[in-house]
């Protein structure tokens, strides 16, 4: 179910390029699980009962630093900040991390940047809050439980800090873009040619313009990152390499406009039928990939079948998928380039079968599975 966010707040989230998928992936990279969510909720009542004391001690520490005290300024500002901190701590232990929660953290970052709070001061305060919460958890739980609950809270705090610094970076980029526009405007008046910063940023973009999926560059970045996450936490993930059957014939017969329509539908089906934590990408041309964290080969059949059926439902042309599927981890981890080569070879095994019957096929570990298209 999608989170409903007010329009003004949605604008900030969109500006930062965040989505429910991105939130899910970030939590996955931190190995924040449903068990972690349940753990923080276990101490929600205890923390709520003590939240005023925690906030008072937190700001007593803050005001002892002259740099922070000068930023806070008057008593009215201090009281407002205490109110915000009380609300934040309560939300921290609710276990609900949705787009509204994310938006709140982004706004905190923008406010800190506007007040010219240096990042090191923010992290100093962040560390103090973590210390206070650790102590409260230790006081109300058995040692074994306290360790796991603190680890879960630390993951959320790290997630929050990343959002705050995203807002810092966005503010710096906005300032830099404004300055660049002024320089380019002046340069054009005096006849100096400059490369547009925005075209350079566009070239570095990680999204495919036609399908809205991640592009090849982003795919390799995510593949490398996912391998590190899986190896660190002893997890597995699945890489799917997908090639379209009969696409060239459809493109040649009906024209590039229809070809683009088919490619866009592949993107839509991928985004609709994959989980928020999955990473669908266009590798190039009519080749696509999906990184599917925390899955094994035994679990991949259902989502791939769902993907094929959704595509068949919405595509009016005789195009099907050939897919090579490889599991990575939890003990063996190949380099991204090697993984792509393995998945590519498996895809061609599936394509041999697809040439015989025109159906969707995927191949892994000597096994080929098919889905008849309608």
C-alpha positions in Angstrom: 0.0 0.0 0.0 1.4 3.4 -1.0 1.9 6.1 1.6 -0.2 9.3 1.0 2.0 12.4 1.4 0.7 16.0 1.2 1.5 17.8 -2.0 3.9 20.3 -0.5 5.8 17.5 1.2 5.7 15.3 -1.9 7.5 18.1 -3.8 10.4 17.8 -1.5 10.6 14.0 -1.7 10.4 14.2 -5.5 13.1 16.9 -5.6 15.4 14.6 -3.7 14.6 11.7 -6.1 13.3 9.5 -3.3 10.6 6.9 -3.6 9.2 3.9 -1.6 11.5 1.7 -3.7 14.5 3.8 -2.7 13.5 3.8 0.9 13.1 0.0 0.9 16.5 -0.4 -0.8 18.3 1.8 1.8 16.8 -0.2 4.6 17.8 -3.4 2.9 21.4 -2.1 2.5 21.4 -1.5 6.3 20.0 -5.0 6.9 17.0 -3.5 8.7 14.5 -6.4 8.9 11.0 -6.9 10.1 12.6 -8.4 13.3 14.4 -5.1 13.8 11.1 -3.3 13.4 9.4 -5.5 16.0 12.4 -5.0 18.4 12.2 -1.2 18.5 8.5 -1.4 19.1 9.1 -3.6 22.1 10.5 -0.6 24.1 8.1 2.0 22.6 6.1 2.4 25.8 9.2 2.6 28.0 10.8 5.3 25.8 7.6 7.3 25.5 7.3 7.3 29.3 10.8 8.7 29.6 10.9 10.9 26.5 10.8 14.3 28.4 13.8 13.3 30.5 15.7 12.2 27.4 15.0 15.4 25.6 16.0 17.6 28.6 19.3 15.8 29.0 19.9 16.0 25.2 19.5 19.8 25.2 21.4 20.2 28.4 24.3 18.6 26.5 23.6 20.7 23.4 23.6 24.1 25.2 26.9 23.3 26.8 28.5 23.7 23.4 28.8 27.4 22.6 28.6 26.8 18.8 25.3 25.0 19.2 23.9 27.3 21.8 24.5 30.3 19.5 22.5 28.5 16.7 19.6 27.7 19.0 19.4 31.3 20.3 16.3 32.2 22.3 14.1 30.2 24.6 11.2 30.1 22.1 13.4 28.4 19.6 14.6 26.0 22.2 11.1 25.0 23.2 10.1 24.4 19.6 13.2 22.2 19.1 12.4 20.2 22.2 8.9 19.6 20.8 10.3 18.5 17.5 12.8 16.2 19.3 10.0 14.7 21.4 8.0 13.9 18.3 11.0 12.4 16.5 12.0 10.1 19.4 8.4 8.8 19.6 8.3 8.2 15.8 11.7 6.5 16.0 10.2 3.7 18.1 7.0 3.3 16.2 8.8 1.2 13.7 7.0 3.0 10.8 9.4 4.2 8.2 7.4 5.5 5.3 7.6 8.6 3.0 6.1 10.9 5.6 8.9 9.8 8.0 11.5 10.3 5.3 10.1 13.8 4.5 10.4 14.8 8.2 14.1 13.8 8.2 14.7 15.7 4.9 13.2 18.8 6.3 15.4 18.5 9.4 18.4 18.5 7.0 17.2 21.5 5.1 16.6 23.4 8.3 20.1 22.5 9.7 21.7 23.7 6.4 19.7 26.9 6.4 20.8 27.6 10.0 24.4 26.9 8.9 24.8 24.0 11.4 28.0 22.3 10.3 27.8 18.6 9.6 30.2 17.8 12.4 28.0 19.6 14.9 25.0 17.6 13.7 26.9 14.3 14.1 28.0 15.2 17.5 24.4 15.8 18.6 23.4 12.6 16.7 25.9 10.6 18.7 24.7 12.0 22.0 21.1 11.0 21.2 22.2 7.5 20.3 24.1 7.3 23.6 21.0 8.4 25.6 18.7 6.0 23.8 21.2 3.1 24.4 21.2 3.9 28.1 17.4 3.9 28.3 17.2 0.6 26.4 19.8 -1.0 28.7 17.8 0.2 31.8 14.5 -1.5 30.7 15.7 -4.7 29.0 17.6 -7.9 29.7 21.2 -7.7 28.4 20.6 -10.1 25.4 17.5 -8.2 24.3 19.1 -4.8 24.8 21.9 -5.7 22.4 19.6 -6.6 19.6 17.2 -3.6 20.2 20.2 -1.2 20.3 21.5 -2.6 17.0 18.0 -2.1 15.4 17.9 1.5 16.7 21.4 2.2 15.4 20.3 1.2 11.9 17.4 3.6 12.0 19.6 6.4 13.3 22.1 5.7 10.5 19.3 5.7 7.9 18.1 9.1 9.4 21.6 10.6 9.3 21.9 9.6 5.6 18.7 11.4 4.8 19.7 14.5 6.6 23.0 14.6 4.7 21.1 14.0 1.5 19.3 17.3 2.2 22.6 19.0 2.9 24.0 17.8 -0.4 20.9 18.8 -2.3 21.1 22.3 -0.8 24.8 22.6 -1.8 24.0 21.3 -5.4 21.2 23.9 -5.7 23.6 26.7 -4.7 26.2 25.3 -7.2 23.7 25.1 -10.0 22.5 28.7 -9.4 26.1 29.9 -9.5 26.8 27.9 -12.6 23.8 29.4 -14.4 25.1 32.9 -13.5 28.6 32.0 -14.8 27.2 30.6 -18.1 24.9 33.6 -18.5 27.9 35.9 -18.1 30.1 33.7 -20.3 27.6 33.8 -23.2 27.4 37.6 -23.1 31.2 37.9 -23.5 31.4 35.1 -26.1 33.0 32.4 -24.0 31.7 28.8 -24.6 31.2 26.7 -21.5 29.9 23.1 -21.1 26.6 23.1 -19.3 26.7 21.7 -15.9 23.3 20.3 -16.4 24.3 18.3 -19.5 27.2 16.8 -17.5 24.8 15.9 -14.7 22.5 14.4 -17.3 25.3 12.2 -18.6 25.9 10.9 -15.1 22.3 10.2 -14.5 21.5 6.7 -13.4 18.0 6.5 -15.1 17.1 5.2 -18.5 15.1 8.0 -20.3 12.8 5.7 -22.2 11.7 3.1 -19.6 12.3 4.9 -16.3 14.4 2.0 -15.1 18.0 2.2 -13.9 20.6 2.3 -16.6 23.7 0.2 -17.2 25.9 2.4 -15.1 23.5 2.2 -12.2 23.2 -1.5 -12.6 26.9 -2.1 -12.1 26.9 0.2 -9.1 24.0 -1.6 -7.5 25.4 -5.0 -8.3 28.7 -4.2 -6.6 26.9 -2.7 -3.6 24.5 -5.7 -3.4 27.4 -8.1 -3.4 29.0 -6.2 -0.5 25.7 -6.2 1.5 25.1 -9.9 0.9 28.6 -10.9 1.8 28.6 -8.8 4.9 25.4 -10.2 6.2 25.7 -13.8 4.8 22.7 -13.3 2.4 22.0 -14.4 -1.1 20.5 -12.5 -4.0 19.4 -13.4 -7.6 20.5 -11.7 -10.8 18.2 -12.0 -13.8 19.5 -11.2 -17.3 16.5 -10.8 -19.7 16.5 -10.5 -23.5 13.5 -9.9 -25.7 12.5 -12.6 -28.2 11.2 -11.4 -31.6 11.7 -7.8 -30.7 13.8 -6.9 -33.8 11.1 -8.4 -36.1 8.4 -6.3 -34.4 10.6 -3.2 -34.5 11.4 -3.6 -38.2 7.8 -4.5 -39.2 5.9 -1.8 -37.1 8.6 0.9 -36.7 10.6 2.3 -33.9 7.6 4.0 -32.3 6.1 0.6 -31.6 9.5 -0.8 -30.6 9.7 2.0 -28.0 6.2 1.2 -26.8 7.2 -2.4 -26.2 10.4 -1.4 -24.3 8.3 1.0 -22.2 5.9 -1.8 -21.3 8.8 -4.0 -20.3 9.8 -1.2 -17.9 6.3 -0.8 -16.6 5.8 -4.5 -16.0 9.2 -4.7 -14.2 8.3 -1.8 -11.9 4.8 -3.2 -11.2 5.7 -6.8 -10.6 9.0 -6.5 -8.7 9.3 -5.7 -5.0 10.3 -2.3 -3.7 13.7 -3.6 -2.7 14.4 -5.1 -6.2 16.5 -3.2 -8.8 15.2 -3.4 -12.3 17.4 -2.0 -15.0 17.8 -1.6 -18.8 21.1 -3.0 -19.7 21.0 -1.7 -23.3 18.8 -2.1 -26.4 16.4 -4.9 -25.7 18.3 -6.4 -22.8 17.3 -5.9 -19.1 18.4 -7.1 -15.7 16.8 -7.4 -12.3 18.7 -7.6 -9.0 16.5 -9.4 -6.5 17.9 -9.2 -2.9 17.3 -11.9 -0.3 16.0 -14.4 -2.8 17.2 -17.9 -3.8 16.7 -19.8 -7.0 14.0 -21.8 -5.3 12.0 -18.6 -4.7 12.4 -16.9 -8.0 9.9 -18.8 -10.1 6.8 -17.0 -8.7 7.9 -13.4 -9.3 9.2 -14.2 -12.8 6.0 -15.9 -13.7 4.1 -12.9 -12.5 6.3 -10.6 -14.6 5.7 -12.6 -17.8 2.0 -12.7 -17.3 1.7 -9.0 -16.6 3.7 -8.2 -19.8 1.5 -10.5 -21.9 -1.5 -8.8 -20.5 -0.4 -5.4 -21.6 1.7 -6.0 -24.7 -0.1 -6.4 -28.1 2.9 -7.8 -30.0 4.4 -11.3 -30.1 7.4 -10.5 -27.9 8.6 -12.8 -25.1 11.4 -13.0 -22.6 14.5 -15.2 -22.4 16.1 -15.0 -19.0 19.3 -16.3 -17.5 19.0 -16.5 -13.7 22.0 -16.8 -11.3 22.1 -16.9 -7.5 24.9 -15.1 -5.7 25.8 -16.0 -2.1 25.5 -16.7 0.7 29.1 -18.3 0.5 30.4 -17.6 -3.0 30.5 -14.1 -4.5 31.7 -13.4 -8.0 32.7 -10.0 -9.4 29.9 -8.1 -11.2 31.5 -8.6 -14.7 31.8 -12.3 -14.1 28.2 -12.5 -12.8 26.9 -10.8 -15.9 28.8 -13.2 -18.1 27.3 -16.2 -16.3 23.8 -14.8 -16.5 24.3 -14.0 -20.2 25.3 -17.6 -21.0 22.3 -18.9 -19.1 20.0 -16.5 -21.0 21.2 -17.9 -24.3 20.3 -21.4 -23.0 16.8 -20.1 -22.4 16.7 -18.4 -25.8 17.4 -21.7 -27.6 14.3 -23.1 -26.0 12.3 -19.9 -26.8 13.2 -20.2 -30.5 11.4 -23.6 -30.5 8.0 -22.6 -29.1 8.0 -18.7 -28.8 7.2 -18.9 -25.1 8.9 -17.1 -22.1 11.8 -19.1 -20.8 14.3 -18.8 -18.0 17.3 -21.0 -17.4 19.4 -21.7 -14.3 21.6 -24.6 -13.0 20.7 -26.9 -15.9 17.0 -26.3 -15.6 14.8 -24.4 -18.1 11.3 -23.2 -17.1 8.7 -21.8 -19.5 5.5 -19.7 -19.3 3.2 -19.8 -22.3 2.3 -16.4 -23.6 -1.3 -15.6 -24.6 
